[in-house]
Amino acid sequence: MWKILAADIGGTHSRFASFVSEGAAELRHEGSQWLKTGGSASFGELIERLRDTPLPLSPEAADMAVLAVAGPVEGGRRCSPPNIPWGIDLESDKAATGFQRAELINDFVAQAFATRSPVASTAETVLSGNAVEDAALAVIGAGTGLGHAALVPDGSGGYLAVPSEKGHAAFPMVTPREQEFQAFLASRTGEPYTRGDTVVSGGGLALLHAFLTGEDLTPEEVTPRLTPECETVAWFSRFYARACRDYALAVLGRGGVYIAGGLAARTPSLVRHEAFAAEFRMSPTMGELLAVMPVQLIHDQESGLWGAAWYGLQALLRAGKRGR
């Protein structure tokens, strides 16, 4: 029996869960804890706070710890997350964490692997289509930022997850009114170009609402005002679909698109709106491809934990085979 500590460390929340595996394809979730990421001055302090929770698995007792983090990961050991004021280095933090064995992965690598876990069976169909077996999957999701990853069959029955930082690439604005919003964003953020993270995220939702209504509210204050008829929902749905479409085309996601991240899970109207379907299917050259590409919404806000645990289980299985 293997004990796996999974973590999904984001700009707002750090989620932790304990999993047990008694077989090659079985994971049992034993409990989870959520902590505010901003409540810790360092990664070591975050793990120390975890020890004070009732999570049934201590960091020291885990056979494997897999930490999914929002940002580019170096060699499975280091990361400087763009939306967190401190970095993670598993070598220098080893004494503070007490991990026997640990690995860092990008948070959307974890979301990609979550599509191989029981989480996928509970996903909602946003747009129906025909997923192609053994084709790439595109995984995307808005929260504090806009995450991306692709899941690709490895040719031997397994999968490779390809991380991306496309959320930091330029986001296209199309109509004259959208370009007015782009100028508004530049005046508010001071950034030289509009990024996906700036538009399709919780902060982007608040900025869009301010542009359309003149109300400066936090993302938490905007959410209760999001009725299916309001202009903010229609605009944001269009932007979310544009991000999904562009990434699906970039990775040729014939296996389908999975939307993860807390924003759509908490407010599914942002992807159920008719503007989403219209924008996602619209392409002057790839309309036929997009018309049959399915889009699924993952509601489980702990999907990243399942993906991290699945990754950890595969790592333990590979190590076990090498040891025989």
Secondary structure by P-SEA (a helix, b strand, c coil): cbbbbbbbbcccbbbbbbbbbccccbbbbcccccccccccccaaaaaaaaaacccccccccccbbbbbbccccccccccccccccbbbbcccccccccccccccccaaaaaaacccccccccccccbbbbbbccbbbbbbbbccbbbbbbbbbccccbbbbbbbcccccbbbbccaaaaaaaaaaaaacccccccccccccaaaaaaaaaaaccccccccccccccccccaaaaaaaaaaaaaaaaaaaacccccbbbbbcccccccccccccaaaaaaaacccccaaaaaabbbbbbcccaaaaaaaaaaaaaaaaaaaaaac
